[in-house]
Each structure stands twice: as structure tokens, then as C-alpha cells.
Amino acid sequence: MKKEYHLSQIDEIARAILAETKHKIIAFQGEMGVGKTTLIKVLAKQLGVNELTSSPTFSIVNEYHTPTDILYHFDCYRMENEVEAFDIGIEDYLYSDAWCFIEWPERIENLLPDDITKITIEKINEELRSIHLKN
């Protein structure tokens, strides 16, 4: 899936992602400030998360509950190496059959399973984004 969307269409693009994804592990790539966390918040809400969601920049992982599942939101930006991912038990999360939304996945790329969905977001201008979803 490749699409352009205005920020006002973020609910619609989140629905499209959930309809298109074949995997519960989704890796979000894009420059800082492109809207990865914002999109993840909308996805979490659409999955049924009622809690206030926020970026796990300092905690590295936040856990949320949907009516039927668990969602883990990772921000790997501050990770210096893959050892830090092992220290937080990344493999337990990735193989838990829960939703895993991962920002800055390139920091732990060698640890990710093969069967994941990759999403790349690019900023076209202040209101317009391009998204590419690859299963």
C-alpha cells in the first residue's frame, strides 16, 4: 500500500493500515517529527485502547490493553546497541503474539522476525505525508 494523506485524514489511514497489515508486529520508519507516534496513537485507539497513550522515548516500551489483546509500543531511538534490547527482554515481547509497534526499528533490525509489517512515513509538507506499507 502506498498513499498520500493529509494529517486530517489520519483516522482513515489508520483504518487502512489495520485492514492491510498481515502481521501484529509493525515497524515504523521515518525522520524525527514525521508523525510516527501520532499515527501509533490513532492505531491504538482504533484497536480499542482507552488509556492515554504517549511516546515511550525514555521508558523504551509502553504497554496498553485493548479489549482482547495487549499492545506494546517501542521507541528504540535511544538504544545504543542490540544488547540494550536484550536487556529489556525484547524477544519476549516480539514472540508474545501481542501487537508490537516499533519506532526506530533500524536500531534493532537484526532482532526482528522476518514476518513483520514495515511502514515508512515521509513528510511532503506540513500537512501532507506519504506512507508505504509493506507486509
Phi and psi in radians as a Rosetta constraint file:
Dihedral C 1 N 2 CA 2 C 2 CIRCULARHARMONIC -2.261 0.35
Dihedral N 2 CA 2 C 2 N 3 CIRCULARHARMONIC 2.236 0.35
Dihedral C 2 N 3 CA 3 C 3 CIRCULARHARMONIC -2.601 0.35
Dihedral N 3 CA 3 C 3 N 4 CIRCULARHARMONIC 2.704 0.35
Dihedral C 3 N 4 CA 4 C 4 CIRCULARHARMONIC -1.871 0.35
Dihedral N 4 CA 4 C 4 N 5 CIRCULARHARMONIC 2.539 0.35
Dihedral C 4 N 5 CA 5 C 5 CIRCULARHARMONIC -2.600 0.35
Dihedral N 5 CA 5 C 5 N 6 CIRCULARHARMONIC 2.598 0.35
Dihedral C 5 N 6 CA 6 C 6 CIRCULARHARMONIC -1.469 0.35
Dihedral N 6 CA 6 C 6 N 7 CIRCULARHARMONIC 2.636 0.35
Dihedral C 6 N 7 CA 7 C 7 CIRCULARHARMONIC -0.981 0.35
Dihedral N 7 CA 7 C 7 N 8 CIRCULARHARMONIC -0.519 0.35
Dihedral C 7 N 8 CA 8 C 8 CIRCULARHARMONIC -1.193 0.35
Dihedral N 8 CA 8 C 8 N 9 CIRCULARHARMONIC -0.209 0.35
Dihedral C 8 N 9 CA 9 C 9 CIRCULARHARMONIC -1.777 0.35
Dihedral N 9 CA 9 C 9 N 10 CIRCULARHARMONIC 0.313 0.35
Dihedral C 9 N 10 CA 10 C 10 CIRCULARHARMONIC -1.129 0.35
Dihedral N 10 CA 10 C 10 N 11 CIRCULARHARMONIC -0.577 0.35
Dihedral C 10 N 11 CA 11 C 11 CIRCULARHARMONIC -1.114 0.35
Dihedral N 11 CA 11 C 11 N 12 CIRCULARHARMONIC -0.731 0.35
Dihedral C 11 N 12 CA 12 C 12 CIRCULARHARMONIC -1.134 0.35
Dihedral N 12 CA 12 C 12 N 13 CIRCULARHARMONIC -0.737 0.35
Dihedral C 12 N 13 CA 13 C 13 CIRCULARHARMONIC -1.202 0.35
Dihedral N 13 CA 13 C 13 N 14 CIRCULARHARMONIC -0.605 0.35
Dihedral C 13 N 14 CA 14 C 14 CIRCULARHARMONIC -1.132 0.35
Dihedral N 14 CA 14 C 14 N 15 CIRCULARHARMONIC -0.728 0.35
Dihedral C 14 N 15 CA 15 C 15 CIRCULARHARMONIC -1.069 0.35
Dihedral N 15 CA 15 C 15 N 16 CIRCULARHARMONIC -0.715 0.35
Dihedral C 15 N 16 CA 16 C 16 CIRCULARHARMONIC -1.108 0.35
Dihedral N 16 CA 16 C 16 N 17 CIRCULARHARMONIC -0.699 0.35
Dihedral C 16 N 17 CA 17 C 17 CIRCULARHARMONIC -1.086 0.35
Dihedral N 17 CA 17 C 17 N 18 CIRCULARHARMONIC -0.830 0.35
Dihedral C 17 N 18 CA 18 C 18 CIRCULARHARMONIC -1.132 0.35
Dihedral N 18 CA 18 C 18 N 19 CIRCULARHARMONIC -0.547 0.35
Dihedral C 18 N 19 CA 19 C 19 CIRCULARHARMONIC -1.296 0.35
Dihedral N 19 CA 19 C 19 N 20 CIRCULARHARMONIC -0.562 0.35
Dihedral C 19 N 20 CA 20 C 20 CIRCULARHARMONIC -1.564 0.35
Dihedral N 20 CA 20 C 20 N 21 CIRCULARHARMONIC -0.512 0.35
Dihedral C 20 N 21 CA 21 C 21 CIRCULARHARMONIC -1.161 0.35
Dihedral N 21 CA 21 C 21 N 22 CIRCULARHARMONIC 2.451 0.35
Dihedral C 21 N 22 CA 22 C 22 CIRCULARHARMONIC -1.833 0.35
Dihedral N 22 CA 22 C 22 N 23 CIRCULARHARMONIC -0.078 0.35
Dihedral C 22 N 23 CA 23 C 23 CIRCULARHARMONIC -2.335 0.35
Dihedral N 23 CA 23 C 23 N 24 CIRCULARHARMONIC 2.654 0.35
Dihedral C 23 N 24 CA 24 C 24 CIRCULARHARMONIC -1.529 0.35
Dihedral N 24 CA 24 C 24 N 25 CIRCULARHARMONIC -0.142 0.35
Dihedral C 24 N 25 CA 25 C 25 CIRCULARHARMONIC -1.756 0.35
Dihedral N 25 CA 25 C 25 N 26 CIRCULARHARMONIC 2.074 0.35
Dihedral C 25 N 26 CA 26 C 26 CIRCULARHARMONIC -2.166 0.35
Dihedral N 26 CA 26 C 26 N 27 CIRCULARHARMONIC 2.153 0.35
Dihedral C 26 N 27 CA 27 C 27 CIRCULARHARMONIC -1.751 0.35
Dihedral N 27 CA 27 C 27 N 28 CIRCULARHARMONIC 2.151 0.35
Dihedral C 27 N 28 CA 28 C 28 CIRCULARHARMONIC -1.837 0.35
Dihedral N 28 CA 28 C 28 N 29 CIRCULARHARMONIC 2.081 0.35
Dihedral C 28 N 29 CA 29 C 29 CIRCULARHARMONIC -2.028 0.35
Dihedral N 29 CA 29 C 29 N 30 CIRCULARHARMONIC 2.592 0.35
Dihedral C 29 N 30 CA 30 C 30 CIRCULARHARMONIC 2.753 0.35
Dihedral N 30 CA 30 C 30 N 31 CIRCULARHARMONIC 2.796 0.35
Dihedral C 30 N 31 CA 31 C 31 CIRCULARHARMONIC -1.114 0.35
Dihedral N 31 CA 31 C 31 N 32 CIRCULARHARMONIC 2.806 0.35
Dihedral C 31 N 32 CA 32 C 32 CIRCULARHARMONIC -1.038 0.35
Dihedral N 32 CA 32 C 32 N 33 CIRCULARHARMONIC 2.332 0.35
Dihedral C 32 N 33 CA 33 C 33 CIRCULARHARMONIC 1.496 0.35
Dihedral N 33 CA 33 C 33 N 34 CIRCULARHARMONIC 0.108 0.35
Dihedral C 33 N 34 CA 34 C 34 CIRCULARHARMONIC -1.396 0.35
Dihedral N 34 CA 34 C 34 N 35 CIRCULARHARMONIC -0.330 0.35
Dihedral C 34 N 35 CA 35 C 35 CIRCULARHARMONIC 2.008 0.35
Dihedral N 35 CA 35 C 35 N 36 CIRCULARHARMONIC 0.365 0.35
Dihedral C 35 N 36 CA 36 C 36 CIRCULARHARMONIC -1.081 0.35
Dihedral N 36 CA 36 C 36 N 37 CIRCULARHARMONIC -0.877 0.35
Dihedral C 36 N 37 CA 37 C 37 CIRCULARHARMONIC -1.120 0.35
Dihedral N 37 CA 37 C 37 N 38 CIRCULARHARMONIC -0.698 0.35
Dihedral C 37 N 38 CA 38 C 38 CIRCULARHARMONIC -1.061 0.35
Dihedral N 38 CA 38 C 38 N 39 CIRCULARHARMONIC -0.781 0.35
Dihedral C 38 N 39 CA 39 C 39 CIRCULARHARMONIC -1.116 0.35
Dihedral N 39 CA 39 C 39 N 40 CIRCULARHARMONIC -0.731 0.35
Dihedral C 39 N 40 CA 40 C 40 CIRCULARHARMONIC -1.088 0.35
Dihedral N 40 CA 40 C 40 N 41 CIRCULARHARMONIC -0.674 0.35
Dihedral C 40 N 41 CA 41 C 41 CIRCULARHARMONIC -1.056 0.35
Dihedral N 41 CA 41 C 41 N 42 CIRCULARHARMONIC -0.731 0.35
Dihedral C 41 N 42 CA 42 C 42 CIRCULARHARMONIC -1.201 0.35
Dihedral N 42 CA 42 C 42 N 43 CIRCULARHARMONIC -0.734 0.35
Dihedral C 42 N 43 CA 43 C 43 CIRCULARHARMONIC -1.045 0.35
Dihedral N 43 CA 43 C 43 N 44 CIRCULARHARMONIC -0.775 0.35
Dihedral C 43 N 44 CA 44 C 44 CIRCULARHARMONIC -1.046 0.35
Dihedral N 44 CA 44 C 44 N 45 CIRCULARHARMONIC -0.779 0.35
Dihedral C 44 N 45 CA 45 C 45 CIRCULARHARMONIC -1.071 0.35
Dihedral N 45 CA 45 C 45 N 46 CIRCULARHARMONIC -0.738 0.35
Dihedral C 45 N 46 CA 46 C 46 CIRCULARHARMONIC -1.191 0.35
Dihedral N 46 CA 46 C 46 N 47 CIRCULARHARMONIC -0.444 0.35
Dihedral C 46 N 47 CA 47 C 47 CIRCULARHARMONIC -1.392 0.35
Dihedral N 47 CA 47 C 47 N 48 CIRCULARHARMONIC -0.154 0.35
Dihedral C 47 N 48 CA 48 C 48 CIRCULARHARMONIC 1.868 0.35
Dihedral N 48 CA 48 C 48 N 49 CIRCULARHARMONIC 0.184 0.35
Dihedral C 48 N 49 CA 49 C 49 CIRCULARHARMONIC -1.260 0.35
Dihedral N 49 CA 49 C 49 N 50 CIRCULARHARMONIC 2.147 0.35
Dihedral C 49 N 50 CA 50 C 50 CIRCULARHARMONIC -1.749 0.35
Dihedral N 50 CA 50 C 50 N 51 CIRCULARHARMONIC -0.193 0.35
Dihedral C 50 N 51 CA 51 C 51 CIRCULARHARMONIC -1.310 0.35
Dihedral N 51 CA 51 C 51 N 52 CIRCULARHARMONIC 2.771 0.35
Dihedral C 51 N 52 CA 52 C 52 CIRCULARHARMONIC -1.232 0.35
Dihedral N 52 CA 52 C 52 N 53 CIRCULARHARMONIC 2.185 0.35
Dihedral C 52 N 53 CA 53 C 53 CIRCULARHARMONIC -1.778 0.35
Dihedral N 53 CA 53 C 53 N 54 CIRCULARHARMONIC 2.611 0.35
Dihedral C 53 N 54 CA 54 C 54 CIRCULARHARMONIC -2.612 0.35
Dihedral N 54 CA 54 C 54 N 55 CIRCULARHARMONIC 2.932 0.35
Dihedral C 54 N 55 CA 55 C 55 CIRCULARHARMONIC -1.256 0.35
Dihedral N 55 CA 55 C 55 N 56 CIRCULARHARMONIC 2.336 0.35
Dihedral C 55 N 56 CA 56 C 56 CIRCULARHARMONIC -1.545 0.35
Dihedral N 56 CA 56 C 56 N 57 CIRCULARHARMONIC 0.668 0.35
Dihedral C 56 N 57 CA 57 C 57 CIRCULARHARMONIC -0.937 0.35
Dihedral N 57 CA 57 C 57 N 58 CIRCULARHARMONIC -0.757 0.35
Dihedral C 57 N 58 CA 58 C 58 CIRCULARHARMONIC -1.654 0.35
Dihedral N 58 CA 58 C 58 N 59 CIRCULARHARMONIC -0.507 0.35
Dihedral C 58 N 59 CA 59 C 59 CIRCULARHARMONIC -1.521 0.35
Dihedral N 59 CA 59 C 59 N 60 CIRCULARHARMONIC -0.254 0.35
Dihedral C 59 N 60 CA 60 C 60 CIRCULARHARMONIC 1.294 0.35
Dihedral N 60 CA 60 C 60 N 61 CIRCULARHARMONIC -0.675 0.35
Dihedral C 60 N 61 CA 61 C 61 CIRCULARHARMONIC -2.438 0.35
Dihedral N 61 CA 61 C 61 N 62 CIRCULARHARMONIC 2.374 0.35
Dihedral C 61 N 62 CA 62 C 62 CIRCULARHARMONIC -2.028 0.35
Dihedral N 62 CA 62 C 62 N 63 CIRCULARHARMONIC 2.520 0.35
Dihedral C 62 N 63 CA 63 C 63 CIRCULARHARMONIC -1.965 0.35
Dihedral N 63 CA 63 C 63 N 64 CIRCULARHARMONIC 2.323 0.35
Dihedral C 63 N 64 CA 64 C 64 CIRCULARHARMONIC -2.283 0.35
Dihedral N 64 CA 64 C 64 N 65 CIRCULARHARMONIC 2.761 0.35
Dihedral C 64 N 65 CA 65 C 65 CIRCULARHARMONIC -2.083 0.35
Dihedral N 65 CA 65 C 65 N 66 CIRCULARHARMONIC 2.283 0.35
Dihedral C 65 N 66 CA 66 C 66 CIRCULARHARMONIC -1.696 0.35
Dihedral N 66 CA 66 C 66 N 67 CIRCULARHARMONIC 3.050 0.35
Dihedral C 66 N 67 CA 67 C 67 CIRCULARHARMONIC -1.050 0.35
Dihedral N 67 CA 67 C 67 N 68 CIRCULARHARMONIC -0.438 0.35
Dihedral C 67 N 68 CA 68 C 68 CIRCULARHARMONIC -2.225 0.35
Dihedral N 68 CA 68 C 68 N 69 CIRCULARHARMONIC 0.012 0.35
Dihedral C 68 N 69 CA 69 C 69 CIRCULARHARMONIC -2.691 0.35
Dihedral N 69 CA 69 C 69 N 70 CIRCULARHARMONIC 3.136 0.35
Dihedral C 69 N 70 CA 70 C 70 CIRCULARHARMONIC -2.058 0.35
Dihedral N 70 CA 70 C 70 N 71 CIRCULARHARMONIC 2.554 0.35
Dihedral C 70 N 71 CA 71 C 71 CIRCULARHARMONIC -2.188 0.35
Dihedral N 71 CA 71 C 71 N 72 CIRCULARHARMONIC 2.230 0.35
Dihedral C 71 N 72 CA 72 C 72 CIRCULARHARMONIC -1.901 0.35
Dihedral N 72 CA 72 C 72 N 73 CIRCULARHARMONIC 2.252 0.35
Dihedral C 72 N 73 CA 73 C 73 CIRCULARHARMONIC -1.988 0.35
Dihedral N 73 CA 73 C 73 N 74 CIRCULARHARMONIC 2.025 0.35
Dihedral C 73 N 74 CA 74 C 74 CIRCULARHARMONIC -1.855 0.35
Dihedral N 74 CA 74 C 74 N 75 CIRCULARHARMONIC 2.477 0.35
Dihedral C 74 N 75 CA 75 C 75 CIRCULARHARMONIC -2.196 0.35
Dihedral N 75 CA 75 C 75 N 76 CIRCULARHARMONIC 1.813 0.35
Dihedral C 75 N 76 CA 76 C 76 CIRCULARHARMONIC -1.603 0.35
Dihedral N 76 CA 76 C 76 N 77 CIRCULARHARMONIC 0.165 0.35
Dihedral C 76 N 77 CA 77 C 77 CIRCULARHARMONIC -0.967 0.35
Dihedral N 77 CA 77 C 77 N 78 CIRCULARHARMONIC -0.732 0.35
Dihedral C 77 N 78 CA 78 C 78 CIRCULARHARMONIC -1.480 0.35
Dihedral N 78 CA 78 C 78 N 79 CIRCULARHARMONIC -0.046 0.35
Dihedral C 78 N 79 CA 79 C 79 CIRCULARHARMONIC -1.233 0.35
Dihedral N 79 CA 79 C 79 N 80 CIRCULARHARMONIC 2.251 0.35
Dihedral C 79 N 80 CA 80 C 80 CIRCULARHARMONIC -1.433 0.35
Dihedral N 80 CA 80 C 80 N 81 CIRCULARHARMONIC -0.553 0.35
Dihedral C 80 N 81 CA 81 C 81 CIRCULARHARMONIC -2.810 0.35
Dihedral N 81 CA 81 C 81 N 82 CIRCULARHARMONIC 3.036 0.35
Dihedral C 81 N 82 CA 82 C 82 CIRCULARHARMONIC -1.199 0.35
Dihedral N 82 CA 82 C 82 N 83 CIRCULARHARMONIC -0.387 0.35
Dihedral C 82 N 83 CA 83 C 83 CIRCULARHARMONIC -1.047 0.35
Dihedral N 83 CA 83 C 83 N 84 CIRCULARHARMONIC -0.668 0.35
Dihedral C 83 N 84 CA 84 C 84 CIRCULARHARMONIC -1.091 0.35
Dihedral N 84 CA 84 C 84 N 85 CIRCULARHARMONIC -0.614 0.35
Dihedral C 84 N 85 CA 85 C 85 CIRCULARHARMONIC -1.164 0.35
Dihedral N 85 CA 85 C 85 N 86 CIRCULARHARMONIC -0.720 0.35
Dihedral C 85 N 86 CA 86 C 86 CIRCULARHARMONIC -1.108 0.35
Dihedral N 86 CA 86 C 86 N 87 CIRCULARHARMONIC -0.626 0.35
Dihedral C 86 N 87 CA 87 C 87 CIRCULARHARMONIC -1.097 0.35
Dihedral N 87 CA 87 C 87 N 88 CIRCULARHARMONIC -0.538 0.35
Dihedral C 87 N 88 CA 88 C 88 CIRCULARHARMONIC -1.581 0.35
Dihedral N 88 CA 88 C 88 N 89 CIRCULARHARMONIC 0.029 0.35
Dihedral C 88 N 89 CA 89 C 89 CIRCULARHARMONIC 1.368 0.35
Dihedral N 89 CA 89 C 89 N 90 CIRCULARHARMONIC 0.662 0.35
Dihedral C 89 N 90 CA 90 C 90 CIRCULARHARMONIC -0.926 0.35
Dihedral N 90 CA 90 C 90 N 91 CIRCULARHARMONIC -0.670 0.35
Dihedral C 90 N 91 CA 91 C 91 CIRCULARHARMONIC -1.118 0.35
Dihedral N 91 CA 91 C 91 N 92 CIRCULARHARMONIC -0.581 0.35
Dihedral C 91 N 92 CA 92 C 92 CIRCULARHARMONIC -1.114 0.35
Dihedral N 92 CA 92 C 92 N 93 CIRCULARHARMONIC -0.717 0.35
Dihedral C 92 N 93 CA 93 C 93 CIRCULARHARMONIC -1.161 0.35
Dihedral N 93 CA 93 C 93 N 94 CIRCULARHARMONIC -0.848 0.35
Dihedral C 93 N 94 CA 94 C 94 CIRCULARHARMONIC -1.139 0.35
Dihedral N 94 CA 94 C 94 N 95 CIRCULARHARMONIC -0.475 0.35
Dihedral C 94 N 95 CA 95 C 95 CIRCULARHARMONIC -1.920 0.35
Dihedral N 95 CA 95 C 95 N 96 CIRCULARHARMONIC 0.418 0.35
Dihedral C 95 N 96 CA 96 C 96 CIRCULARHARMONIC -1.590 0.35
Dihedral N 96 CA 96 C 96 N 97 CIRCULARHARMONIC -0.112 0.35
Dihedral C 96 N 97 CA 97 C 97 CIRCULARHARMONIC 1.139 0.35
Dihedral N 97 CA 97 C 97 N 98 CIRCULARHARMONIC 0.366 0.35
Dihedral C 97 N 98 CA 98 C 98 CIRCULARHARMONIC -1.688 0.35
Dihedral N 98 CA 98 C 98 N 99 CIRCULARHARMONIC 2.887 0.35
Dihedral C 98 N 99 CA 99 C 99 CIRCULARHARMONIC -1.179 0.35
Dihedral N 99 CA 99 C 99 N 100 CIRCULARHARMONIC 2.359 0.35
Dihedral C 99 N 100 CA 100 C 100 CIRCULARHARMONIC -2.274 0.35
Dihedral N 100 CA 100 C 100 N 101 CIRCULARHARMONIC 1.979 0.35
Dihedral C 100 N 101 CA 101 C 101 CIRCULARHARMONIC -1.845 0.35
Dihedral N 101 CA 101 C 101 N 102 CIRCULARHARMONIC 2.111 0.35
Dihedral C 101 N 102 CA 102 C 102 CIRCULARHARMONIC -2.123 0.35
Dihedral N 102 CA 102 C 102 N 103 CIRCULARHARMONIC 2.029 0.35
Dihedral C 102 N 103 CA 103 C 103 CIRCULARHARMONIC -1.596 0.35
Dihedral N 103 CA 103 C 103 N 104 CIRCULARHARMONIC 2.535 0.35
Dihedral C 103 N 104 CA 104 C 104 CIRCULARHARMONIC 1.014 0.35
Dihedral N 104 CA 104 C 104 N 105 CIRCULARHARMONIC 0.872 0.35
Dihedral C 104 N 105 CA 105 C 105 CIRCULARHARMONIC -1.153 0.35
Dihedral N 105 CA 105 C 105 N 106 CIRCULARHARMONIC -0.344 0.35
Dihedral C 105 N 106 CA 106 C 106 CIRCULARHARMONIC -1.084 0.35
Dihedral N 106 CA 106 C 106 N 107 CIRCULARHARMONIC -0.340 0.35
Dihedral C 106 N 107 CA 107 C 107 CIRCULARHARMONIC -1.257 0.35
Dihedral N 107 CA 107 C 107 N 108 CIRCULARHARMONIC -0.390 0.35
Dihedral C 107 N 108 CA 108 C 108 CIRCULARHARMONIC -2.250 0.35
Dihedral N 108 CA 108 C 108 N 109 CIRCULARHARMONIC 0.424 0.35
Dihedral C 108 N 109 CA 109 C 109 CIRCULARHARMONIC -0.895 0.35
Dihedral N 109 CA 109 C 109 N 110 CIRCULARHARMONIC -0.704 0.35
Dihedral C 109 N 110 CA 110 C 110 CIRCULARHARMONIC -1.206 0.35
Dihedral N 110 CA 110 C 110 N 111 CIRCULARHARMONIC -0.263 0.35
Dihedral C 110 N 111 CA 111 C 111 CIRCULARHARMONIC -1.670 0.35
Dihedral N 111 CA 111 C 111 N 112 CIRCULARHARMONIC -0.206 0.35
Dihedral C 111 N 112 CA 112 C 112 CIRCULARHARMONIC -1.364 0.35
Dihedral N 112 CA 112 C 112 N 113 CIRCULARHARMONIC 2.466 0.35
Dihedral C 112 N 113 CA 113 C 113 CIRCULARHARMONIC -1.115 0.35
Dihedral N 113 CA 113 C 113 N 114 CIRCULARHARMONIC 2.864 0.35
Dihedral C 113 N 114 CA 114 C 114 CIRCULARHARMONIC -1.238 0.35
Dihedral N 114 CA 114 C 114 N 115 CIRCULARHARMONIC -0.611 0.35
Dihedral C 114 N 115 CA 115 C 115 CIRCULARHARMONIC -1.561 0.35
Dihedral N 115 CA 115 C 115 N 116 CIRCULARHARMONIC 1.411 0.35
Dihedral C 115 N 116 CA 116 C 116 CIRCULARHARMONIC -2.346 0.35
Dihedral N 116 CA 116 C 116 N 117 CIRCULARHARMONIC 2.862 0.35
Dihedral C 116 N 117 CA 117 C 117 CIRCULARHARMONIC -1.750 0.35
Dihedral N 117 CA 117 C 117 N 118 CIRCULARHARMONIC 2.311 0.35
Dihedral C 117 N 118 CA 118 C 118 CIRCULARHARMONIC -1.919 0.35
Dihedral N 118 CA 118 C 118 N 119 CIRCULARHARMONIC 2.281 0.35
Dihedral C 118 N 119 CA 119 C 119 CIRCULARHARMONIC -2.133 0.35
Dihedral N 119 CA 119 C 119 N 120 CIRCULARHARMONIC 2.212 0.35
Dihedral C 119 N 120 CA 120 C 120 CIRCULARHARMONIC -1.993 0.35
Dihedral N 120 CA 120 C 120 N 121 CIRCULARHARMONIC 2.246 0.35
Dihedral C 120 N 121 CA 121 C 121 CIRCULARHARMONIC -2.015 0.35
Dihedral N 121 CA 121 C 121 N 122 CIRCULARHARMONIC 2.329 0.35
Dihedral C 121 N 122 CA 122 C 122 CIRCULARHARMONIC -2.186 0.35
Dihedral N 122 CA 122 C 122 N 123 CIRCULARHARMONIC 2.484 0.35
Dihedral C 122 N 123 CA 123 C 123 CIRCULARHARMONIC -1.551 0.35
Dihedral N 123 CA 123 C 123 N 124 CIRCULARHARMONIC 2.104 0.35
Dihedral C 123 N 124 CA 124 C 124 CIRCULARHARMONIC -1.564 0.35
Dihedral N 124 CA 124 C 124 N 125 CIRCULARHARMONIC -0.799 0.35
Dihedral C 124 N 125 CA 125 C 125 CIRCULARHARMONIC -2.721 0.35
Dihedral N 125 CA 125 C 125 N 126 CIRCULARHARMONIC -2.968 0.35
Dihedral C 125 N 126 CA 126 C 126 CIRCULARHARMONIC -1.043 0.35
Dihedral N 126 CA 126 C 126 N 127 CIRCULARHARMONIC -0.502 0.35
Dihedral C 126 N 127 CA 127 C 127 CIRCULARHARMONIC -1.984 0.35
Dihedral N 127 CA 127 C 127 N 128 CIRCULARHARMONIC -0.162 0.35
Dihedral C 127 N 128 CA 128 C 128 CIRCULARHARMONIC -2.091 0.35
Dihedral N 128 CA 128 C 128 N 129 CIRCULARHARMONIC 2.340 0.35
Dihedral C 128 N 129 CA 129 C 129 CIRCULARHARMONIC -2.206 0.35
Dihedral N 129 CA 129 C 129 N 130 CIRCULARHARMONIC 2.749 0.35
Dihedral C 129 N 130 CA 130 C 130 CIRCULARHARMONIC -2.033 0.35
Dihedral N 130 CA 130 C 130 N 131 CIRCULARHARMONIC 2.373 0.35
Dihedral C 130 N 131 CA 131 C 131 CIRCULARHARMONIC -2.223 0.35
Dihedral N 131 CA 131 C 131 N 132 CIRCULARHARMONIC 2.429 0.35
Dihedral C 131 N 132 CA 132 C 132 CIRCULARHARMONIC -2.263 0.35
Dihedral N 132 CA 132 C 132 N 133 CIRCULARHARMONIC 2.068 0.35
Dihedral C 132 N 133 CA 133 C 133 CIRCULARHARMONIC -1.875 0.35
Dihedral N 133 CA 133 C 133 N 134 CIRCULARHARMONIC 2.255 0.35
Dihedral C 133 N 134 CA 134 C 134 CIRCULARHARMONIC -2.280 0.35
Dihedral N 134 CA 134 C 134 N 135 CIRCULARHARMONIC 2.113 0.35
